[in-house]
Amino acid sequence: MAAFLATACYAPEQRRLEREIHKLVTPGMPGAVAMKKLESAQFSCTGTDPMTCARIRQRVLPSSCVERVNITLDKAAFTVKTIDVAPTLCAGM
């Protein structure tokens, strides 16, 4: 029951998301480490140019939000070059 209440109370907070992402991923970090850290935070990552990671956050049903970050990697060293936290998108009734 507590898990349901926690997810039902989700509200998008862009600044909180940006702080979370920048704690997990930093420029110069190996791409594989960045992906592993984001996946441990429930993000699903695809691609390498850029690497896009997203997670879906459920709100009161039937509504959900997508949090997304695009990571540009240095092609030669496969390290994080830039971190772009996209605006959270929400959809539902």
N, C-alpha and C positions, 0 to 999 in steps of 0.2 A: 504494500500500500504506500509506503514512504517513497519508493522509487517512482510510482505513478505521480504522486504529488510533486516530486522534484521536477519531473519532465513537464508536467502540466503548467508549472510556473515559469518555464523558460521564456525569457524576453530578450530579444537581440540587444546587445550592448557592444557597439563597434569598438569603443576604446578598450574594453575588457578583452575582446578578441585580439586586438592588435598587441596588447601587453602580453597576452598568453603566447602568441606566435613568436614575438621577439624574445621571450624567455626560452622558448624551445629551439629556435633556429637563429643563427648569427652568420653574418657574412664571413666567408673563409672556411666555414665548416664543410667537411666532406659531404657530398650529395647523399650518399648512402646513410650517413648518420642523421642528416636532416630528415630523410624519409622515415627512418626508423623512429625518431622522436615524434614526428607528426602522427605516424600510425599508432604509436602508443597512446596518443591523445584522441584516438578514435577517428582520425582522418584517413581517407582512402586516397592514395597517390597514384598518378599515371603520368606518363610522358617524361621527356628530359629537356625539351626546348619549347616552352618552359615545362617544369615539373608542376603539375596542378594537383593540389590536395584539397579535398572537400569532406565535410561531414554534415549529416542531416541532423537537425535538432527538432524533436517533436514538441509542439505546443499543445494546447487543448485541442483534442481531435475534432475535425480532420484538418489540422493546420500544421505545417512544418516550415522550417527555415534551413537554408543552406549556407554554411560558412565556408569560404573558399580562400585559398592563398596560392599565388603563382610564384614559383621560385625559378629565377634564371640562374643557370649554372655556367661557370667558366668551362668552356669546352675542353681546354687543354688539361686542366687540373681536376675537373669534375667536382669543383667546390662551389658553394653558394656565392653568387655574385650579387643578386638583388632579391628582395623580399617584398612582394606586393600583396597586401591583404585587401581583398575585394570587399565591397559593401555586402553585408548579409542580405540575402533575398528570402522573403517569406511569401508563402502562398497558402491558400485554403479558403474556407468559407468564412 
